[in-house]
Amino acid sequence: MRLDDPQVWTLIGVFTTMMLGGMTLMTMQFSRVIRAEIGGLRGELRGEIGGLRGDLSGRLENLEGRLTGRIDALEHKVDSLDKEVANLATRFWRSQ
């Protein structure tokens, strides 16, 4: 079967159109898959970050409670020392 020039160019055009169409379809499907995977990863990361945020909040509250307790104890000791020094100063200055 012999083809003349218009038929050859028609076949070239059809082949090119099919190849470009196939590449377009593959690109679109690949793009959808990538978007879906990124969306799933985004959801996982948000969950992990939320869990870490809760864990850190709990630890910080625990640390804050411990520090508050220590600061209160230190404040009580300083107040006691202040009273003792005031008593010693009062006794010393009265005896002179």
Phi and psi restraints in degrees (value plus and minus 20) as a CYANA .aco file:
   2 ARG   PHI    -121.3   -81.3
   2 ARG   PSI     115.5   155.5
   3 LEU   PHI    -130.6   -90.6
   3 LEU   PSI     119.4   159.4
   4 ASP   PHI    -111.2   -71.2
   4 ASP   PSI     156.4   196.4
   5 ASP   PHI     -76.8   -36.8
   5 ASP   PSI     -67.7   -27.7
   6 PRO   PHI     -80.5   -40.5
   6 PRO   PSI     -56.9   -16.9
   7 GLN   PHI     -88.7   -48.7
   7 GLN   PSI     -59.0   -19.0
   8 VAL   PHI     -83.1   -43.1
   8 VAL   PSI     -66.1   -26.1
   9 TRP   PHI     -86.2   -46.2
   9 TRP   PSI     -53.1   -13.1
  10 THR   PHI     -85.8   -45.8
  10 THR   PSI     -64.2   -24.2
  11 LEU   PHI     -84.1   -44.1
  11 LEU   PSI     -59.7   -19.7
  12 ILE   PHI     -82.9   -42.9
  12 ILE   PSI     -63.6   -23.6
  13 GLY   PHI     -83.4   -43.4
  13 GLY   PSI     -62.6   -22.6
  14 VAL   PHI     -84.9   -44.9
  14 VAL   PSI     -64.8   -24.8
  15 PHE   PHI     -82.1   -42.1
  15 PHE   PSI     -64.9   -24.9
  16 THR   PHI     -82.4   -42.4
  16 THR   PSI     -63.4   -23.4
  17 THR   PHI     -82.4   -42.4
  17 THR   PSI     -62.9   -22.9
  18 MET   PHI     -84.3   -44.3
  18 MET   PSI     -62.2   -22.2
  19 MET   PHI     -85.5   -45.5
  19 MET   PSI     -66.0   -26.0
  20 LEU   PHI     -84.5   -44.5
  20 LEU   PSI     -60.4   -20.4
  21 GLY   PHI     -82.3   -42.3
  21 GLY   PSI     -63.7   -23.7
  22 GLY   PHI     -83.7   -43.7
  22 GLY   PSI     -61.4   -21.4
  23 MET   PHI     -84.8   -44.8
  23 MET   PSI     -58.1   -18.1
  24 THR   PHI     -84.1   -44.1
  24 THR   PSI     -65.3   -25.3
  25 LEU   PHI     -81.5   -41.5
  25 LEU   PSI     -63.2   -23.2
  26 MET   PHI     -84.5   -44.5
  26 MET   PSI     -61.2   -21.2
  27 THR   PHI     -83.5   -43.5
  27 THR   PSI     -62.5   -22.5
  28 MET   PHI     -84.4   -44.4
  28 MET   PSI     -63.3   -23.3
  29 GLN   PHI     -85.8   -45.8
  29 GLN   PSI     -61.3   -21.3
  30 PHE   PHI     -82.1   -42.1
  30 PHE   PSI     -61.8   -21.8
  31 SER   PHI     -82.2   -42.2
  31 SER   PSI     -61.7   -21.7
  32 ARG   PHI     -85.3   -45.3
  32 ARG   PSI     -61.1   -21.1
  33 VAL   PHI     -83.6   -43.6
  33 VAL   PSI     -64.3   -24.3
  34 ILE   PHI     -82.1   -42.1
  34 ILE   PSI     -64.1   -24.1
  35 ARG   PHI     -81.1   -41.1
  35 ARG   PSI     -62.6   -22.6
  36 ALA   PHI     -84.0   -44.0
  36 ALA   PSI     -62.6   -22.6
  37 GLU   PHI     -86.1   -46.1
  37 GLU   PSI     -61.6   -21.6
  38 ILE   PHI     -84.8   -44.8
  38 ILE   PSI     -60.3   -20.3
  39 GLY   PHI     -82.4   -42.4
  39 GLY   PSI     -62.1   -22.1
  40 GLY   PHI     -84.8   -44.8
  40 GLY   PSI     -62.0   -22.0
  41 LEU   PHI     -84.2   -44.2
  41 LEU   PSI     -59.5   -19.5
  42 ARG   PHI     -81.0   -41.0
  42 ARG   PSI     -63.0   -23.0
  43 GLY   PHI     -83.4   -43.4
  43 GLY   PSI     -62.7   -22.7
  44 GLU   PHI     -82.9   -42.9
  44 GLU   PSI     -64.1   -24.1
  45 LEU   PHI     -84.5   -44.5
  45 LEU   PSI     -59.6   -19.6
  46 ARG   PHI     -82.2   -42.2
  46 ARG   PSI     -60.7   -20.7
  47 GLY   PHI     -83.8   -43.8
  47 GLY   PSI     -64.4   -24.4
  48 GLU   PHI     -85.0   -45.0
  48 GLU   PSI     -63.1   -23.1
  49 ILE   PHI     -85.0   -45.0
  49 ILE   PSI     -59.3   -19.3
  50 GLY   PHI     -82.4   -42.4
  50 GLY   PSI     -61.3   -21.3
  51 GLY   PHI     -84.4   -44.4
  51 GLY   PSI     -62.9   -22.9
  52 LEU   PHI     -84.8   -44.8
  52 LEU   PSI     -58.4   -18.4
  53 ARG   PHI     -81.9   -41.9
  53 ARG   PSI     -63.7   -23.7
  54 GLY   PHI     -84.7   -44.7
  54 GLY   PSI     -62.0   -22.0
  55 ASP   PHI     -83.2   -43.2
  55 ASP   PSI     -65.6   -25.6
  56 LEU   PHI     -85.7   -45.7
  56 LEU   PSI     -57.7   -17.7
  57 SER   PHI     -82.3   -42.3
  57 SER   PSI     -63.6   -23.6
  58 GLY   PHI     -82.7   -42.7
  58 GLY   PSI     -63.4   -23.4
  59 ARG   PHI     -85.4   -45.4
  59 ARG   PSI     -60.6   -20.6
  60 LEU   PHI     -85.9   -45.9
  60 LEU   PSI     -59.3   -19.3
  61 GLU   PHI     -84.5   -44.5
  61 GLU   PSI     -59.9   -19.9
  62 ASN   PHI     -82.1   -42.1
  62 ASN   PSI     -66.5   -26.5
  63 LEU   PHI     -82.7   -42.7
  63 LEU   PSI     -61.5   -21.5
  64 GLU   PHI     -82.3   -42.3
  64 GLU   PSI     -61.7   -21.7
  65 GLY   PHI     -83.3   -43.3
  65 GLY   PSI     -63.1   -23.1
  66 ARG   PHI     -84.5   -44.5
  66 ARG   PSI     -63.3   -23.3
  67 LEU   PHI     -86.3   -46.3
  67 LEU   PSI     -58.2   -18.2
  68 THR   PHI     -82.6   -42.6
  68 THR   PSI     -62.5   -22.5
  69 GLY   PHI     -82.1   -42.1
  69 GLY   PSI     -63.3   -23.3
  70 ARG   PHI     -87.1   -47.1
  70 ARG   PSI     -60.5   -20.5
  71 ILE   PHI     -85.5   -45.5
  71 ILE   PSI     -60.2   -20.2
  72 ASP   PHI     -83.0   -43.0
  72 ASP   PSI     -62.5   -22.5
  73 ALA   PHI     -84.2   -44.2
  73 ALA   PSI     -61.2   -21.2
  74 LEU   PHI     -85.1   -45.1
  74 LEU   PSI     -60.9   -20.9
  75 GLU   PHI     -82.1   -42.1
  75 GLU   PSI     -60.3   -20.3
  76 HIS   PHI     -84.1   -44.1
  76 HIS   PSI     -62.5   -22.5
  77 LYS   PHI     -84.7   -44.7
  77 LYS   PSI     -60.9   -20.9
  78 VAL   PHI     -85.5   -45.5
  78 VAL   PSI     -60.3   -20.3
  79 ASP   PHI     -82.2   -42.2
  79 ASP   PSI     -61.2   -21.2
  80 SER   PHI     -84.4   -44.4
  80 SER   PSI     -64.1   -24.1
  81 LEU   PHI     -82.8   -42.8
  81 LEU   PSI     -58.5   -18.5
  82 ASP   PHI     -82.4   -42.4
  82 ASP   PSI     -63.4   -23.4
  83 LYS   PHI     -84.4   -44.4
  83 LYS   PSI     -61.9   -21.9
  84 GLU   PHI     -84.8   -44.8
  84 GLU   PSI     -62.1   -22.1
  85 VAL   PHI     -85.5   -45.5
  85 VAL   PSI     -59.9   -19.9
  86 ALA   PHI     -83.1   -43.1
  86 ALA   PSI     -61.2   -21.2
  87 ASN   PHI     -84.0   -44.0
  87 ASN   PSI     -63.8   -23.8
  88 LEU   PHI     -83.1   -43.1
  88 LEU   PSI     -61.9   -21.9
  89 ALA   PHI     -84.4   -44.4
  89 ALA   PSI     -60.2   -20.2
  90 THR   PHI     -84.3   -44.3
  90 THR   PSI     -64.3   -24.3
  91 ARG   PHI     -86.3   -46.3
  91 ARG   PSI     -60.5   -20.5
  92 PHE   PHI     -86.4   -46.4
  92 PHE   PSI     -65.3   -25.3
  93 TRP   PHI     -93.3   -53.3
  93 TRP   PSI     -49.3    -9.3
  94 ARG   PHI     -94.2   -54.2
  94 ARG   PSI     -51.8   -11.8
  95 SER   PHI     -95.2   -55.2
  95 SER   PSI     -35.1     4.9
